[in-house]
Amino acid sequence: MTWCDVERPAVVLGSTQADAVVDAGRATAAGIDVVRRRSGGGAVLLVAGEVVWADVVVPAGDPLWHDDVGRAFAWLGRAWADALSSLGVDSVTVHEGPPIVTTWSRLVCFAGRGAGEVAVGPRKVVGISQRRTRSSALFQCACLLRWDPAPLAHVLAFERDDERDELAQALTALAVGLDELVGPVPPAAVEAAFLAALTSR
């Protein structure tokens, strides 16, 4: 497992997303970099102090490996759920079954819910994407410490500003940060809770 620290704000695109989903001019003006991850899914805005990002690699043949791509997420989602519960978050669930698709889920990671992702009620707290090779699976995890969708909506490419407003409003109801659920939580506390949950696997 590798912790990824955010040094400056960045929109991270999924591996199959086109660069054109971001308005490059708006991103530059806002001081937000645009980068790409190797795993799939929608865009994520990383801001220091607002998200905990972890990369988890499972070698093929490991007891945690699963040939079914969808079921491969389950153990990791349960580890995140255990970690959040230990931090005082109530009613944590791990998504199972088909993805929950919304109008915006192909564009923004936290607008939908896939296998293994963690939510409280209808609002996602932890997003997980996956990249697989014959030798290993890479899981990239983002846990929201704070959720403000407006800066992400601001730099995405739309023809009209009211579309950005509509996206930001929708995203407010689709995701939530730990600060809203239990109050401010230091990144180190989330990291420690997740490590403890992983070592119990």
N, C-alpha and C positions, 0 to 999 in steps of 0.2 A: 504494500500500500504506500502511496505517495500523497502527501499533502501539497496542494498547489496554492501558494499565497498570491494574492492579488496586489500588484504594485501600482497599477494605474487602471482606470476604468476601461473595460473592453466588452464589446458585443462579440460573443462566441457563436459562430454559425455552426449548424450541424453539417456533417460531411457531404450531404447531397443538396444543401441549399445554395441557390445562386447568390453571387455577390450583390446582385441588384435588389435584394430584399432590404438592404440598408441604403439610406440616403447618405452618400459619402460626404457631401457638403455639410449636412447637419451634424454628422458624427464628428467631423474635424472641428467644426465650430464649438461643439460641446466638449472637446478634449477627450473623446472616446475612441479608442482603437477598434479596429474590426479584424478579427482573427477567426481561424477555423479549427475545430476539433476533428479528430479522426473517427469519432463515433457519430451515430445518426441523431435524428430529432431536430427540434426547432431551436431558434435563437435564445440565448441566455445573456443577460447583462450581468457582468461581474464587477462589483464595486467593493473596495476594501472595507471590511467590517460589516458587510451586508450579506455575505454568503460564505459558507464553508465548503471547499471543493476538495474532493478526494478521488484519486484514481486507484482502483483495485484491480489487480491482475490475478487470474486463476489459471494455472497451467492445465492443459488437457490431461485427463487421467486423475486429477486431484479429486478427493472425496466431495468437494464443493462444485466440481464441474458437472454440467448437465448437457446432454446432446440437444435437448429441446430448447431452442433459443428463448422462447417465452418463459418456460419454467426455470431457466437459468438465473433469472432475476430474484426468485422467491426468497432464497436464504439471505441475500443482501438486503432486501427490503425489510425482512424480519429483524435483521441486526440494527438497521436504522430505527425501526419502530421501538425496539427495546431501548435504544439509546435515548430517544426522545421521551419515552415513558419515564426513564430514570431521571430526566431533567424536570419532571413534573407536568409534562404535556398529557392531557386526558384524551380518551377516545381516539387513539391513533389506530389507523387501519392501513393495511398493505393491499394494494389493488391486485386482484386476480381476475383472470378471464380476459375477454377481448378489450382492446383499448377503448377508453372513453374519448370520443372525438367531438370537438367543438368547431365552430366557424374559424377559430384562430389557431387550432392546435398544430397545423402543419407549419405555421409561421413561428410560433412562440412555444418553447418547451412547456412552460407552466400553464398553458391554456388547455392542456389535455392531460390524460393520465394513462400510462402504460403499465404493463406487468411489473410488479415489484415496487412501484412507486408509492410513496407514503403520503397520506392525507389525514386531515382532521375534518370530518364531515365532507363537504364537497370541495374543500380547498386543499390544494397540494402544498406540501412542505418540502419534500425531497424529490427531486427529479433524477432519474438514472438513465443513461444511454449505454449502448454496448457496441463493441467492435470485436469480431471473432476472426481468428485464423485457425489453422490446423493445430497450432501448438499452444494457443492460449486464448483467453477472453479478457478484454479490457472493459471494465465498468467505470464510467465517469459519473460521479455523484455530486449534486449540488444541493445543499441544505440551506434554506432561507433563514437568515437571522432577522432580516428586515425586508419587507416587500413594498416597494413603491414602483408600480409599473409605468408611471408617466415618463421617466427618462428613456426607457426602452422604446415606448410608443413614439416618442419624439424623434428618434433617429431612424425609424423604419420608413421605407419608401411608400408613401401614399400620395394620391393625387389631391386629396382634400384634407384639411385639418380636422374636419368633423369625424373622419375615419380614424384618426389617431385618438381623438377623444372617446370614440366608441370602443376602441380596443382597450384603452386604459381603464375604462369603466368596467368592461367585461372581465379583464384580468384581476381587478380588485376582488371580484367575487369568486375567482377560480383558484387563487393561491393565497398563502398567508405566511408571515414570518413568525419566528419564535417570540419576538418582542411583543407581538399582539396576543399571543397565547399565554405566555408565562412571564412577560417582562424581559428586559435586556439580558441576553446570555452571552458571555464572552466566547469568542471562537475556541479558545483553549478548552473550555468546559465541554463544548460539543465534541471536539476532537477526542478528549479523554473518555467521554461516554461512549462514543462510537468504537474506540479501541477496546474498551472493556466488553462491549457487546460482541465484537469480532472474536476476541480471544475465548469467549464462551462457546463459540460454534464448534 
